[in-house]
Amino acid sequence: MINIKISDNLKRVCPYLRLGLIQSDIEYQKENLSLWAEIEKTIYQIKNSISKEQITGLTVIQDTREAYLAMGKEPARYRCSAEALLRRIIKGKDLYKINNIVDIINLISISSQFSIGCYDYNQLVEPIIFDIGWKDEIYQTIGRGTMNINNLPVFRDSIGAFGSPTSDSERTMVTSMTKNILVAIIDFNGDNSLEETLENTVFYLKQYANAKEPNYYTV
């Protein structure tokens, strides 16, 4: 099992917090047309069932926003990735096609409303801790430049912080060289659908990334 835990500081603020974790070998593809057809079907369903005004009232999104407020971070300014993706869809904008791994994660995120981190496992140095960002702590995000992660929920390994529900770092991003990934599904309120979302993610990784016998569990 991966050497990962939730910090005591974060547990005090979010006592019901759980993580769904998957570690697996995968096959990287720049694009998967069958996967994208699945994504487009899900986008169509979301557009026809959720309004912009309803997004913040969705249970999992609301739990995440309340966790951010409890940590001292404004959720409207530092939106979690799931909320940002849903807002993009409702505005009528297309999701970016990144690669099959990131596209799978985005599909699961918009379906479940959980924010999900996906990292190149070979770029990580255990132990890993899910913690609260330190004062003046920063990292280079993927496509968003430098971000102040003070008071944000962040993943940190022996090298430093590398991921947050708002935006992940360049250091551990999935690239064409990635052979092994760590997926972290973040459940701030102990929602029972975490196990279902974990199993769905494993299913899609097997189907669209040829994942073989993924190791998955909750903490």
N, C-alpha and C positions, 0 to 999 in steps of 0.2 A: 504493500500500500504506500501511497505517496505520503511523505512526511509533511502534513499540512494541518494547521489548527486555527481556530478563531481566537483572537486575543481577548484577554480579560476585559480590557477597556471597551472593546466593541460589544462584548457580551453584556456589559452593564447597561449600555445604551440600547441594545437590541437583544433582549434576553431570549427571544424565540427564533433568532436567526439560525438558518441551516444552509448548508451547501450541498448541492448535488455534483459529484465529481466523476469525470470520465477520463481515463488515460488509455490511449490507443495508438497503434500504428495506423497510418492512413495512406491513401494514394491521392496525391495532389492533382487536380485538373484545373486548367484555366477556366473552363466553362463546361457545364453539363446541361444539355438541352432538356432532358427529362426532369431534372431537378427544377429547372427554371419554369417549366410548365406547371409544376406543383406550386411553386411560389406565386405565379400569376393567378392561379385558381384561389389561393388563400387571400391574396390582395383584393381580388374581386369580392370575396365574401366579407372581408373587413369593411370595404368601402360601402357595402350595402347593409351593414349591421351596426356600425359605430359612427357617431358624429364627433366632431372636434370637441364639443362641449362635454361629451361623455368620457373622454379619455382619462382625465384625472380622477374620475369616479370609479374606474375599473379597480377591482379589489387589489390585485397585485401591484398595480401602478401606485395606488393610494398608499399601500404599505411601504413601498420604496420611498415615496415622497415624505412620508412621516418619519422614516428613518433618517433621511437627509436633514430634516429640520431638527431632529433630536441631536444630531452631530454638529449642528450649527452651520449648515450649508443650505443655501437657498435653492430648492429643487427646480424653480422656474428658470434659474440661470445656469445651473449645472444639471440639466436633465439626464436621467438615466437613458441608456441606449434603447431600451424597449419603448419608452415614451417617445423618444426622438424618431424612431422608425415609424411608429403608428401615426404621429403627426405628419410625417412626410407622405405617408400613404393617403391620409385623409385630404391633404392638400392637392392630391392628384399628381404627385411627383413619383417618378419611377425609383425603385431601389437600385443602388449601384450593383452591377455585376462585378464581384471581386474575384472569387475562385470558389470551387465547390465546397471547401471547408467553411469559409466565412459565410457563403450563401446558405448552407445548411443551418448554421447558428442563427442567422437572421430569420430564416423561416420559422425555426422553433421559437424564437423570441417574440415575433409578431403573433404567433399562434397562442402562446402561453402568457404573454406579458412579462415574463421573467427577463431580467437583464442577465446576459450570459457572456462570460469571458472565454476566449479561446486562444491558447498560447502554444508556441513552439516549445515543446517539453524539453528538447535538447539545449535550449538557451537558458533554462532555469537551473538554479543551484539550490537544492534543498538544504535546510528546512524552509517551508513557506508558511507565512502567517497572513491571515486576513485581519486587518487592523484599521485604525483611523489615521489618516495622513497627518504628518507632523507639521509644525509651524515652519513656513517658508520652504516646504518640500515641493519639488517640481519634477516633472519628467517630460520628455519629448513624446507627444501623442502621435497617433497615426492620422496624418492629414490635418491636424488642428494646431500644430506648433507646440510651444511650451505651455503646460498647464499647471497652475497652482493646485496641488492636491491636499493642501491643509484642510483638515476636517472632513475630507471625503473618505468613504470606505475604500481601502486599497489593499491589493495583494502585494506582499513584499517577500523577496527571497534573500539569500545571503549577499547578493550584489546590491539590491535596492528595490524600491517600489517599481512595479511593472504593469499593474492593471487596476482598473476601477470600473464600476458600472456606468460611469459617464463616458470614459474614453480610455483605451488601452495604450500602452507604450510601443514605440517602434522596436525596442530591443527584443521583444518576445513575439512580434507579429508573425502570422503565418505567411510563408513565402513559398516559392516553387522548390526551395531546398528542404522544406519541412517534411519530415517522415513520421513524426510522433507528436501527438498533441495532448494538452491538458485542457479539458473543458470544465468550467465552473459555473453552475447555475445557482443564482443567488436568490434565496427565499428569506425575506426579512421578517416574516411573521409565521413561520412554521406551517405554511399552507400544505394541505394534504395532497395537492396536485403535483408537488415536487417529484414524487416517485414516478408518476405517470409521465411527466415531462422528461425525466431522466431516461425512461425506457423509450420514449419517442425519439429522443436524440440519438440513442444507441441504434435504433432501427434505421434512421436516415443515414447515419455514418456507415452502417453496413451496406445499405442500398446504393448510396451515391459516392462513397469514398473507400469502398472495399475494406472497411475496418474488420479485423479478424479478432474475435474473442476480446472485445474491449473490457477493461477493468473498470467497474463503476459501483458507486456506493454513496451514502450520505454521511455527513458529519455535522 
